[in-house]
């Protein structure tokens, strides 16, 4: 029980940073009415219920991405192509509601996948305007789904959660939302760090598909311990557990997503329907004349661990590799610098390139270092006498004369200084006490040798 309460407190305390999307919480009926009066845009959908009531819902941000941005990714350009035998057609057939209900019922899922008019709108979005993006995502699944499934399996979670990144990032590992959520699983900075993902100026592990997938599985597991309902879990993944708890309270303690629905932020009202629609379209795409892009799987990769800083451009130049390929395999390195000096760091490469790296590592480390690794370990300070330029002030002649006189007196006072020799003192002791040397004392006072007399004055500067 104590462990549960601690987990609850941790997640709620940081709920503002747990948002995976730009979600606005609605605190009263007046604000909700303002949202319903807004003009519908391409980022929104209007749903009309059986009684003719209209509701505006925001699409998750990934459902607004431009297909060109997805197809310009290195993995897309290199390993995805049109299938010559199957091309996505422009025609999108429609079906009776009973067909959609039956198809959702037959999905092999633990999670609830019900049908309603809201879910229908999101299915229409994926099967209509986003059909070519779905074609891309079906092809990209071959890169990422094995990673997602392994992470979910490690935490004993429903495997249908593997489609959460479809609505989070459209399977774009470089995705960054308008509020800074990053990577396939769209982690916010604080949440990522809370779940063990390193983020600093050089490294952002939210962009690492493997590490981010295990962090997401851990987070989803923690949310399930709080809510015990998978629809509430993925809703809280979107808007934070605090907003879900407030919605439950406003709904009189109801813990069903569809019952707390009116009390949720606008985007979160569309989040679970989008998730259901993603599971639907990724299963029944062929019934909507959508063909996956043909996937050529990359060759096997391996890692080499470095203990020194190295720039990906050094690796690419010496080994004759495509730097875009290295960036695609190592998306966590934000500025192409692998910080091996900070801690042991891994570089992913195609299998055969690892051996070549080991054989050529001295050449790699030394290649163009002055231009690529510009951070200095030590610098010399310019010891030329500084020239100080003061701002001119308008002052009276008398004030200037007075200040000049004071400076002159201080200058004369500091120009020379004498001390009285104590009984038993040596030149060495006097020099040390006054921050000077024996040689300087001899020169200032015309002394030869070490003979001095107690009670006499001795110039020290």
C-alpha positions as CSV (number, residue, x, y, z in Angstrom):
1,X,0.0,0.0,0.0
2,X,2.8,2.4,0.9
3,X,4.5,1.6,-2.4
4,X,1.3,2.4,-4.3
5,X,0.8,5.7,-2.5
6,X,4.4,6.7,-3.2
7,X,4.0,6.0,-6.9
8,X,0.8,7.9,-7.0
9,X,2.3,10.9,-5.3
10,X,5.4,10.9,-7.6
11,X,3.2,10.7,-10.8
12,X,0.8,13.4,-9.6
13,X,3.4,15.7,-8.4
14,X,5.0,15.8,-11.8
15,X,1.7,15.6,-13.8
16,X,2.3,18.9,-15.5
17,X,5.5,17.5,-17.0
18,X,3.9,14.1,-17.9
19,X,1.9,15.4,-20.8
20,X,2.7,13.7,-24.1
21,X,0.7,16.3,-26.0
22,X,-0.3,19.9,-25.7
23,X,-3.4,19.3,-23.6
24,X,-5.5,22.1,-22.0
25,X,-7.4,21.2,-18.9
26,X,-11.0,22.6,-18.7
27,X,-11.8,23.7,-15.1
28,X,-15.4,24.9,-15.5
29,X,-18.4,24.9,-17.8
30,X,-17.8,28.4,-19.1
31,X,-14.4,27.4,-20.6
32,X,-16.0,24.3,-22.1
33,X,-18.6,26.4,-23.8
34,X,-15.9,28.6,-25.2
35,X,-14.2,25.6,-26.8
36,X,-17.5,24.4,-28.4
37,X,-18.0,27.7,-30.1
38,X,-14.6,27.7,-31.8
39,X,-14.3,27.4,-35.6
40,X,-13.4,23.8,-36.7
41,X,-10.0,23.5,-38.4
42,X,-8.2,20.7,-40.2
43,X,-6.7,19.7,-36.8
44,X,-10.2,19.1,-35.4
45,X,-13.2,16.9,-36.0
46,X,-16.9,17.5,-35.4
47,X,-18.9,14.7,-34.1
48,X,-22.7,14.7,-34.1
49,X,-24.6,12.4,-31.8
50,X,-28.0,10.8,-32.4
51,X,-29.8,13.8,-30.9
52,X,-28.0,16.2,-33.3
53,X,-25.6,17.6,-30.7
54,X,-22.3,18.6,-32.2
55,X,-18.9,18.3,-30.4
56,X,-15.5,19.5,-31.6
57,X,-12.5,17.2,-30.8
58,X,-8.8,17.8,-31.4
59,X,-6.9,15.3,-33.4
60,X,-3.7,14.1,-31.7
61,X,-0.8,16.0,-33.2
62,X,0.7,13.1,-35.1
63,X,-2.5,12.8,-37.1
64,X,-1.7,16.2,-38.6
65,X,1.8,15.4,-39.8
66,X,2.7,15.9,-43.4
67,X,3.5,12.7,-45.3
68,X,6.5,14.3,-47.0
69,X,8.2,14.8,-43.6
70,X,7.8,11.1,-42.9
71,X,9.1,10.0,-46.3
72,X,12.2,12.2,-46.0
73,X,13.5,10.2,-43.1
74,X,16.7,8.3,-43.8
75,X,15.0,4.9,-43.0
76,X,12.1,5.7,-45.3
77,X,14.2,6.9,-48.3
78,X,16.6,3.9,-47.9
79,X,14.4,1.0,-47.0
80,X,10.8,1.8,-48.0
81,X,9.5,1.8,-51.5
82,X,6.2,1.3,-53.4
83,X,5.2,-2.3,-53.9
84,X,4.9,-3.0,-57.6
85,X,2.2,-5.5,-57.1
86,X,0.1,-3.6,-54.6
87,X,-0.5,0.2,-54.7
88,X,-2.7,2.2,-52.4
89,X,-5.8,3.2,-54.3
90,X,-7.5,6.6,-53.9
91,X,-10.9,4.9,-53.4
92,X,-11.8,4.3,-49.8
93,X,-14.8,1.9,-49.5
94,X,-17.3,2.5,-46.6
95,X,-19.1,-0.1,-44.6
96,X,-22.2,-0.4,-42.4
97,X,-21.6,0.3,-38.7
98,X,-22.2,-3.4,-38.0
99,X,-19.2,-4.3,-40.1
100,X,-17.0,-1.9,-38.0
101,X,-18.4,-3.3,-34.8
102,X,-17.8,-6.8,-35.8
103,X,-14.2,-6.1,-36.9
104,X,-13.4,-4.4,-33.7
105,X,-14.9,-7.3,-31.8
106,X,-12.6,-9.7,-33.6
107,X,-9.4,-7.9,-32.7
108,X,-7.3,-10.2,-30.5
109,X,-6.9,-7.6,-27.7
110,X,-7.2,-7.5,-23.9
111,X,-8.1,-3.9,-24.0
112,X,-11.6,-2.6,-24.6
113,X,-12.1,-1.7,-28.3
114,X,-15.8,-0.5,-28.5
115,X,-17.4,1.3,-31.5
116,X,-19.2,4.6,-31.4
117,X,-19.5,7.7,-33.6
118,X,-16.3,9.2,-32.2
119,X,-14.3,6.1,-33.1
120,X,-15.9,6.1,-36.5
121,X,-14.6,9.6,-37.2
122,X,-11.1,8.6,-36.4
123,X,-11.3,5.5,-38.5
124,X,-12.5,7.7,-41.4
125,X,-9.5,10.0,-40.8
126,X,-7.0,7.1,-41.0
127,X,-8.7,5.4,-44.0
128,X,-9.3,8.6,-45.8
129,X,-7.0,11.7,-45.6
130,X,-4.2,9.7,-43.8
131,X,-4.3,6.6,-46.0
132,X,-0.9,7.2,-47.5
133,X,0.6,7.9,-44.1
134,X,-0.9,4.6,-43.0
135,X,0.9,3.0,-45.9
136,X,4.1,4.5,-44.6
137,X,3.5,3.3,-41.0
138,X,2.7,-0.2,-42.2
139,X,6.1,-0.4,-43.8
140,X,7.8,1.3,-40.9
141,X,6.3,-1.3,-38.5
142,X,8.9,-3.7,-39.7
143,X,11.6,-1.5,-38.1
144,X,9.9,-0.7,-34.8
145,X,7.2,-3.2,-33.8
146,X,9.6,-6.0,-32.7
147,X,11.2,-3.4,-30.4
148,X,7.9,-2.3,-29.0
149,X,6.6,-5.8,-28.5
150,X,9.8,-6.9,-26.6
151,X,9.5,-3.9,-24.2
152,X,5.8,-4.5,-23.6
153,X,6.3,-8.2,-23.1
154,X,9.1,-7.5,-20.6
155,X,6.6,-5.6,-18.4
156,X,3.7,-8.0,-19.1
157,X,1.6,-5.4,-20.9
158,X,-1.0,-5.9,-23.6
159,X,0.8,-6.0,-27.0
160,X,-1.9,-3.9,-28.6
161,X,-0.1,-0.9,-26.9
162,X,2.5,-1.2,-29.6
163,X,0.2,1.0,-31.7
164,X,0.4,3.9,-29.2
165,X,3.4,5.4,-31.1
166,X,1.2,5.4,-34.2
167,X,-1.0,8.2,-32.6
168,X,1.9,9.7,-30.7
169,X,4.5,10.2,-33.4
170,X,3.2,8.5,-36.6
171,X,6.3,6.2,-36.2
172,X,8.7,9.2,-36.7
173,X,11.7,8.7,-34.4
174,X,12.6,12.4,-34.8
175,X,9.2,13.7,-33.9
176,X,9.1,16.7,-31.6
177,X,5.7,18.1,-30.6
178,X,4.8,21.7,-30.2
179,X,5.4,21.4,-26.4
180,X,8.7,19.5,-26.7
181,X,7.6,15.9,-26.4
182,X,10.2,13.9,-28.3
183,X,10.7,10.6,-30.0
184,X,8.5,7.7,-31.0
185,X,6.8,7.6,-27.6
186,X,6.7,11.4,-27.2
187,X,8.3,11.7,-23.8
188,X,8.4,15.1,-22.1
189,X,11.8,16.0,-20.7
190,X,10.9,15.5,-17.0
191,X,9.1,12.2,-17.6
192,X,11.9,10.9,-19.7
193,X,14.4,11.6,-16.9
194,X,12.1,10.2,-14.3
195,X,12.1,6.9,-16.2
196,X,15.9,6.7,-16.7
197,X,16.3,8.4,-20.1
198,X,19.4,10.6,-20.2
199,X,18.9,14.0,-21.7
200,X,21.6,16.7,-21.9
201,X,23.2,18.9,-24.5
202,X,24.8,16.0,-26.4
203,X,22.5,13.1,-25.7
204,X,18.7,12.6,-25.9
205,X,17.7,9.0,-25.2
206,X,14.1,9.9,-25.8
207,X,15.0,9.5,-29.4
208,X,16.5,6.0,-28.9
209,X,13.8,3.5,-30.0
210,X,15.0,0.8,-27.7
211,X,15.6,2.8,-24.5
212,X,12.5,4.9,-25.0
213,X,10.3,1.8,-25.5
214,X,11.4,0.2,-22.2
215,X,10.9,3.5,-20.4
216,X,7.4,3.8,-22.0
217,X,6.5,0.3,-20.9
218,X,7.6,1.1,-17.4
219,X,5.6,4.2,-17.3
220,X,2.5,2.5,-18.7
221,X,2.9,-0.2,-16.1
222,X,3.0,2.4,-13.3
223,X,-0.1,4.1,-14.6
224,X,-2.0,0.8,-14.6
225,X,-1.1,0.3,-11.0
226,X,-2.9,3.6,-10.3
227,X,-6.0,3.3,-12.5
228,X,-6.5,-0.4,-13.2
229,X,-8.1,0.3,-16.5
230,X,-6.2,0.4,-19.8
231,X,-8.3,3.1,-21.4
232,X,-7.7,5.4,-18.4
233,X,-4.0,4.5,-18.7
234,X,-3.6,5.6,-22.2
235,X,-5.8,8.7,-21.6
236,X,-3.5,9.6,-18.7
237,X,-0.4,9.0,-20.9
238,X,-1.8,11.8,-23.0
239,X,-3.0,14.4,-20.4
240,X,-1.4,13.3,-17.1
241,X,-2.8,11.3,-14.2
242,X,-3.9,14.4,-12.4
243,X,-6.3,15.4,-15.1
244,X,-7.8,11.9,-15.2
245,X,-8.3,12.0,-11.4
246,X,-10.1,15.3,-11.7
247,X,-12.3,14.0,-14.5
248,X,-13.2,10.9,-12.3
249,X,-14.0,13.2,-9.4
250,X,-16.3,15.4,-11.6
251,X,-18.0,12.3,-12.9
252,X,-19.0,11.3,-9.4
253,X,-16.3,8.7,-9.0
254,X,-16.9,6.9,-12.3
255,X,-13.8,5.1,-13.5
256,X,-14.9,4.4,-17.1
257,X,-13.3,6.4,-19.9
258,X,-16.6,6.9,-21.7
259,X,-18.3,8.1,-18.5
260,X,-15.6,10.7,-17.6
261,X,-15.4,11.6,-21.3
262,X,-17.2,15.0,-21.0
263,X,-14.8,16.2,-18.3
264,X,-11.6,15.5,-20.2
265,X,-9.4,18.0,-22.1
266,X,-10.5,18.2,-25.7
267,X,-7.6,16.3,-27.2
268,X,-7.8,13.5,-24.7
269,X,-11.4,13.0,-25.7
270,X,-10.1,12.0,-29.1
271,X,-7.1,10.1,-27.8
272,X,-8.7,6.7,-26.9
273,X,-10.9,6.8,-30.0
274,X,-7.7,7.5,-32.1
275,X,-6.0,4.5,-30.4
276,X,-8.9,2.2,-31.2
277,X,-8.9,3.5,-34.8
278,X,-5.1,2.9,-35.1
279,X,-5.6,-0.7,-34.0
280,X,-8.4,-1.0,-36.5
281,X,-6.6,0.5,-39.5
282,X,-3.3,-1.3,-38.8
283,X,-5.3,-4.6,-38.9
284,X,-7.9,-4.0,-41.6
285,X,-6.0,-1.8,-44.0
286,X,-6.4,-4.0,-47.0
287,X,-10.2,-3.7,-46.7
288,X,-9.7,0.0,-47.3
289,X,-7.5,-0.5,-50.4
290,X,-4.3,0.5,-48.5
291,X,-1.1,-1.2,-49.3
292,X,2.0,-1.2,-47.0
293,X,5.1,0.2,-48.5
294,X,7.6,-2.5,-49.4
295,X,10.2,-2.9,-46.7
296,X,13.8,-3.9,-47.2
297,X,15.1,-4.7,-43.8
298,X,18.5,-3.1,-42.9
299,X,21.5,-5.4,-42.6
300,X,22.2,-6.5,-39.0
301,X,23.9,-4.0,-36.7
302,X,26.3,-4.2,-33.9
303,X,27.7,-1.7,-31.4
304,X,31.2,-0.5,-30.6
305,X,31.8,1.1,-27.2
306,X,34.1,4.1,-27.0
307,X,35.8,5.8,-24.1
308,X,36.8,8.9,-25.9
309,X,34.7,11.6,-27.5
310,X,34.2,11.0,-31.2
311,X,32.2,12.8,-33.9
312,X,30.1,10.8,-36.3
313,X,31.7,12.7,-39.1
314,X,35.1,11.3,-38.1
315,X,33.7,7.8,-38.3
316,X,31.9,8.4,-41.6
317,X,35.0,10.0,-43.2
318,X,37.6,7.4,-42.2
319,X,35.4,4.4,-42.9
320,X,33.7,5.8,-46.0
321,X,30.2,5.6,-44.5
322,X,27.1,7.6,-45.1
323,X,26.8,10.0,-42.1
324,X,23.0,10.0,-42.5
325,X,23.0,6.3,-42.0
326,X,25.0,6.7,-38.8
327,X,22.6,9.4,-37.6
328,X,19.6,7.1,-38.3
329,X,21.2,4.3,-36.3
330,X,22.2,6.6,-33.5
331,X,19.4,9.2,-33.1
332,X,20.2,9.9,-29.5
333,X,23.3,11.9,-30.3
334,X,21.9,15.4,-30.8
335,X,25.0,17.1,-32.2
336,X,26.7,14.0,-33.8
337,X,29.1,13.9,-30.9
338,X,29.4,10.6,-29.0
339,X,30.5,11.6,-25.4
340,X,32.7,8.7,-24.6
341,X,34.8,10.8,-22.3
342,X,31.8,11.4,-20.0
343,X,30.9,7.7,-19.8
344,X,31.3,4.6,-22.0
345,X,29.1,5.2,-25.0
346,X,27.9,2.9,-27.8
347,X,27.8,3.6,-31.5
348,X,25.5,1.4,-33.7
349,X,26.9,0.4,-37.0
350,X,26.3,-2.2,-39.7
351,X,27.9,-5.5,-38.6
352,X,30.9,-5.4,-40.9
353,X,31.8,-1.8,-40.0
354,X,32.4,-2.6,-36.3
355,X,35.6,-4.5,-37.1
356,X,36.8,-1.8,-39.4
357,X,36.2,0.8,-36.7
358,X,38.3,-1.2,-34.2
359,X,41.1,-1.5,-36.8
360,X,41.0,2.2,-37.7
361,X,40.2,3.8,-34.4
362,X,43.4,5.8,-34.0
363,X,42.8,7.3,-37.4
364,X,39.2,8.0,-36.5
365,X,40.0,9.7,-33.3
366,X,42.7,11.9,-34.9
367,X,40.7,12.8,-38.0
368,X,40.0,16.6,-38.3
369,X,39.7,16.9,-34.5
370,X,40.4,20.6,-34.4
371,X,37.3,21.4,-36.4
372,X,34.9,18.6,-35.3
373,X,35.7,18.5,-31.6
374,X,36.3,22.1,-30.7
375,X,35.8,22.0,-26.9
376,X,39.1,22.7,-25.2
377,X,40.5,20.9,-22.2
378,X,43.0,23.7,-21.3
379,X,43.6,27.2,-22.4
380,X,46.4,29.8,-21.8
381,X,45.4,33.1,-20.4
382,X,46.7,36.2,-22.3
383,X,49.1,37.8,-19.8
384,X,49.6,41.0,-21.7
385,X,49.1,44.1,-19.5
386,X,45.4,44.9,-19.8
387,X,44.3,48.3,-21.1
388,X,41.2,49.6,-19.3
389,X,39.0,52.2,-21.0
390,X,36.7,53.9,-18.6
391,X,33.5,55.7,-19.7
392,X,33.9,59.5,-19.7
393,X,32.0,61.4,-17.0
394,X,31.3,65.1,-17.0
395,X,32.7,66.5,-13.8
396,X,33.8,69.8,-12.4
397,X,37.5,70.9,-12.6
398,X,37.6,71.0,-8.8
399,X,36.3,67.5,-8.5
400,X,38.8,66.2,-11.0
401,X,41.6,68.0,-9.2
402,X,40.6,66.6,-5.9
403,X,40.5,63.0,-7.2
404,X,43.8,63.4,-8.9
405,X,45.4,64.6,-5.7
406,X,44.0,61.7,-3.8
407,X,45.3,59.2,-6.4
408,X,48.7,60.9,-6.3
409,X,48.9,60.5,-2.5
410,X,47.8,56.9,-2.7
411,X,50.3,56.2,-5.4
412,X,53.2,57.7,-3.4
413,X,52.1,55.8,-0.3
414,X,52.0,52.5,-2.2
415,X,55.2,53.3,-4.1
416,X,57.5,52.5,-1.2
417,X,57.2,50.7,2.1
418,X,59.6,50.0,5.0
419,X,59.5,47.7,8.0
420,X,61.5,47.7,11.2
421,X,63.9,44.7,11.6
422,X,63.1,42.6,14.6
423,X,65.6,40.9,16.9
424,X,66.8,37.6,15.4
425,X,65.0,38.1,12.1
426,X,66.7,37.1,8.8
427,X,66.3,38.5,5.3
428,X,64.6,35.3,4.3
429,X,61.9,35.6,7.0
430,X,61.3,39.3,6.2
431,X,61.0,38.5,2.5
432,X,58.5,35.7,3.1
433,X,56.4,37.8,5.5
434,X,56.2,40.7,3.0
435,X,55.7,38.7,-0.2
436,X,59.0,39.5,-1.8
437,X,62.4,37.9,-2.3
438,X,65.8,38.2,-0.6
439,X,67.4,39.4,-3.8
440,X,64.9,42.2,-4.1
441,X,65.5,43.2,-0.5
442,X,69.2,43.4,-1.1
443,X,68.8,45.5,-4.2
444,X,66.3,47.9,-2.5
445,X,68.5,48.4,0.5
446,X,72.0,48.1,-1.0
447,X,72.9,45.1,1.2
448,X,75.7,42.7,0.4
449,X,75.5,39.4,2.2
450,X,73.0,38.6,4.9
451,X,74.1,41.0,7.7
452,X,71.2,43.2,9.1
453,X,70.7,44.9,12.4
454,X,67.7,44.9,14.7
455,X,65.8,48.2,15.0
456,X,66.9,49.5,11.6
457,X,64.4,50.3,8.8
458,X,64.3,48.0,5.8
459,X,62.6,48.9,2.5
460,X,60.4,46.0,1.3
461,X,59.2,47.8,-1.9
